[in-house]
């Protein structure tokens, strides 16, 4: 297990936790984004990107007014401009606190979620609830060209922007890889994911890009910061006119996290949920 960062000193992540019996908004643990952005040269008052952290929660349940359990799948969208992200285990514990709590209606659940999450994030949070068989949750394929069949040799597993190289040709293209892996900064547990890169600019060397992405394999950081790391390195090393970086991380503990960061005018393909999520 890795060293616990100061920002997570009192977080439930990596600790034994009792699951709550009743609703408790105080379980949410916000983490300031600024501390992890500073090493990348990202200033909070002048973000170089727009974006969101999209979460899906598959363990949502509550009681109706007559005590009957109801279940749903939730989609949350947290703006990248919010001062805080929300630590994932605290989010899971908070959602489980709804399990034995009665609400008059589905709308009341949504409003409660919006209010609590916005207070923790420091910005409005979008909340949608879906039925567990809703077509909106069907998995789709990642668009663009997949890099994973490139026959490359790899001998380094920490991210190095030195691998990012471009040629003279100017292109507009979408590339993706399912070989993204990073590790939790506290527990060291693996976080598996897929990453999509859409850009307009000098053509990226594909082998170098794949080596760079594989380099996150032993890197310890939150999903959101990994995406910001990739975005920042690509902007600084390859200087594209436009750029979108989106990661779809595999579900863990009933939650999947899919952050995206982009230059103004770029937006992620939507809806986009992968089979591993």
VENHU-V446398 format. One record per residue. PHI is phi in radians with two decimals (* if undefined). PSI is psi in degrees with one decimal (999 if undefined). D_CENTER is the distance of its C-alpha to the mean C-alpha in Angstrom with 1 decimal. Layout:
# VENHU-V446398
PHI	PSI	D_CENTER
PHI	PSI	D_CENTER
This chain:
# VENHU-V446398
*	140.5	21.9
-1.45	170.2	20.8
-1.18	135.8	22.0
-1.37	119.2	20.3
-1.07	154.5	19.2
-1.03	-35.3	21.2
-1.15	-15.8	18.3
-1.96	19.0	17.8
-0.98	-37.7	21.6
-1.96	13.1	21.8
-1.34	153.7	18.4
-1.30	-13.9	18.8
-1.03	128.6	16.5
1.41	7.5	18.9
-2.09	155.3	21.8
-1.23	131.8	23.8
-2.28	139.1	23.1
-1.45	133.5	25.3
-1.39	133.1	23.8
-1.24	149.9	25.0
-1.58	-27.0	27.7
-2.44	161.9	27.3
-0.86	132.6	25.0
-2.69	101.1	23.9
-1.23	-19.6	21.6
-1.25	-8.1	22.3
-1.22	-23.4	20.0
-1.15	132.7	16.9
-2.08	100.2	16.2
-1.34	147.0	14.9
-2.23	124.6	14.2
-1.10	132.6	15.3
-1.26	-26.9	13.1
-0.99	-39.5	16.5
-1.08	-38.5	17.3
-1.45	-21.0	14.6
-1.42	-30.1	15.1
-0.98	-44.8	18.8
-1.10	-20.6	19.2
-1.58	-0.5	17.7
1.36	18.9	20.2
-1.60	122.1	17.9
-1.72	132.0	19.9
-1.06	-32.8	18.6
-1.48	-3.5	21.5
-2.56	64.5	21.0
-1.11	137.0	17.4
-1.47	9.9	17.7
-2.61	165.8	15.1
-1.96	166.1	13.9
2.84	-179.5	10.5
-2.55	159.9	8.2
-1.90	112.3	5.0
-1.74	125.9	6.1
-2.03	142.1	6.9
-2.03	133.8	9.9
-2.06	124.8	12.4
-1.85	3.9	15.4
-2.14	57.3	17.6
-1.82	123.2	18.8
-2.67	149.9	22.6
-2.68	174.3	25.3
-1.81	140.7	29.0
-1.41	-176.0	30.9
-1.10	-19.7	34.1
-1.78	8.8	36.2
1.51	5.6	34.0
-1.44	132.2	32.6
-1.22	143.3	29.1
-2.19	149.6	26.6
-2.24	156.8	23.3
-2.77	170.1	20.4
-1.99	132.5	16.9
-1.89	144.2	14.8
-2.08	124.4	12.2
-2.02	141.2	10.8
-2.20	116.3	9.9
-1.89	122.2	9.6
-1.17	140.9	11.1
-1.11	-20.4	10.3
-1.40	-6.4	14.0
-1.14	142.7	13.9
-1.14	-23.8	15.5
-2.19	147.3	13.4
-1.71	173.1	10.0
-2.09	125.1	10.9
-1.07	134.9	11.2
-1.14	-40.9	10.2
-1.18	-36.8	13.8
-1.12	-36.3	15.3
-1.12	-42.9	13.3
-1.10	-45.9	14.7
-1.07	-40.6	18.1
-1.07	-47.2	18.2
-1.11	-36.7	17.6
-1.19	-19.4	20.2
-1.23	-10.0	22.6
-1.43	-15.5	23.1
-0.99	-40.6	24.6
-1.95	27.2	28.2
-1.96	134.9	28.1
-1.55	137.4	30.0
-2.27	147.8	29.0
-1.23	-31.2	31.4
-2.74	165.8	29.1
-1.07	-40.4	25.7
-1.07	-35.9	25.6
-1.14	-37.7	26.2
-1.09	-45.7	23.2
-1.07	-45.1	21.0
-1.14	-38.2	22.7
-1.13	-43.1	22.3
-1.08	-46.6	18.6
-1.02	-46.4	18.4
-1.12	-47.5	20.8
-1.21	-43.6	19.3
-1.20	-37.4	15.7
-1.13	-38.4	17.0
-1.13	-40.7	19.3
-1.25	-39.9	16.7
-1.38	-25.8	14.3
1.43	18.4	17.4
-2.83	159.1	16.7
-1.05	141.7	17.0
-2.14	129.8	14.3
-1.37	138.0	14.7
-2.31	127.0	15.6
-2.25	142.5	16.9
-2.04	134.1	18.6
-2.14	151.5	19.6
-1.20	152.6	22.3
-1.18	-14.0	21.4
-1.95	17.0	23.3
-1.14	135.0	22.1
-1.09	-22.9	22.1
-1.13	-16.0	19.0
-1.69	1.8	17.0
-1.15	136.7	18.8
-1.23	150.5	17.0
-2.31	171.7	17.8
-1.51	147.8	18.1
-1.20	127.9	15.9
-1.29	163.0	18.2
1.59	-175.6	20.0
-1.51	129.6	21.7
-1.49	135.7	20.3
-1.61	-6.3	21.1
-1.25	-16.8	21.2
-1.54	-0.1	25.0
-1.09	130.6	26.0
-1.57	86.4	28.5
-2.05	155.6	27.6
-1.66	137.3	28.5
-2.27	130.7	25.8
-2.35	11.6	27.0
-2.41	137.0	24.3
-2.24	35.2	20.9
-2.29	145.8	19.6
-1.16	131.5	18.2
-2.36	117.6	21.1
-1.16	-11.2	21.2
-1.07	-23.0	24.8
-1.30	-18.7	23.8
-1.43	112.4	22.7
-2.31	152.9	25.9
-2.30	159.8	27.1
-1.83	-165.2	30.4
-1.52	-21.2	32.6
-1.22	137.2	31.7
-1.71	125.0	29.6
-2.36	166.0	27.2
-2.29	112.6	24.6
-2.66	166.6	22.5
-2.16	127.3	19.3
-2.17	153.9	18.4
-2.63	161.7	16.0
-2.53	144.1	15.8
-1.77	12.6	14.9
-1.70	11.4	15.8
-1.21	130.9	12.6
-2.58	132.5	12.7
-2.33	-179.1	12.0
-2.27	147.3	13.1
-1.03	132.7	12.5
-1.22	-10.3	14.4
-1.92	-53.1	16.6
-1.56	-19.2	17.4
1.36	2.1	17.0
-1.15	145.5	15.7
-1.27	141.6	14.2
-2.06	112.3	10.6
-1.67	145.2	11.3
-2.84	176.9	9.7
-2.14	147.8	10.9
-2.29	137.5	10.7
-2.03	135.8	12.6
-2.22	117.1	14.7
-2.05	128.8	17.1
-2.63	163.1	19.6
-2.25	116.5	23.2
2.87	-163.3	25.2
-1.02	138.1	27.0
-1.14	127.3	26.4
-1.27	139.4	24.0
-1.24	116.9	25.7
-1.16	-42.2	23.8
-1.12	-41.1	24.9
-1.14	-39.4	23.9
-1.12	-43.0	20.4
-1.14	-41.5	20.0
-1.06	-41.3	21.4
-1.06	-47.5	19.0
-1.14	-41.0	15.9
-1.09	-26.4	17.7
-1.07	-15.0	18.3
-1.41	0.3	14.9
-1.03	-32.9	16.3
-1.99	13.2	17.7
-1.42	137.0	15.5
-1.89	114.1	14.3
-2.97	165.8	11.4
-1.24	156.3	8.1
-0.93	-46.9	4.9
-1.06	-41.2	5.0
-1.30	-30.2	8.6
-1.08	-43.5	8.8
-1.12	-41.6	7.8
-1.16	-33.6	10.3
-1.10	-48.8	12.6
-1.09	-46.2	12.9
-1.03	-47.3	13.4
-1.12	-44.2	16.0
-1.09	-43.3	17.8
-1.12	-41.7	18.2
-1.12	-43.3	19.5
-1.30	-37.2	21.9
-1.55	-33.5	23.2
-1.98	-14.3	23.5
0.86	56.9	23.9
-1.26	158.8	22.8
-1.29	-34.2	24.0
-2.55	147.0	20.7
-2.67	137.9	17.3
-2.28	129.6	14.0
-2.14	123.5	11.1
-2.33	132.8	8.4
-2.08	138.0	6.6
-2.03	103.5	6.8
-1.54	146.2	6.7
-1.15	144.2	9.8
-1.04	136.3	10.6
-2.49	129.5	11.9
1.11	31.0	14.1
1.42	4.7	13.8
-2.25	137.3	10.1
-2.09	150.5	7.4
-2.20	131.3	3.7
-2.35	85.5	3.5
-1.42	149.7	3.5
-2.44	145.8	7.2
-2.35	139.7	10.1
-2.67	158.9	13.7
-1.27	159.8	17.3
-0.96	135.6	19.2
1.66	-14.0	20.2
-1.69	139.9	17.5
-2.42	150.9	15.3
-1.32	153.3	13.1
-1.14	136.3	15.1
-2.51	141.8	14.9
-1.33	155.2	15.0
-2.57	94.9	13.0
-2.17	133.6	12.4
-1.69	162.6	13.6
-1.04	-33.4	16.2
-1.30	-9.3	14.3
-1.61	999	12.0
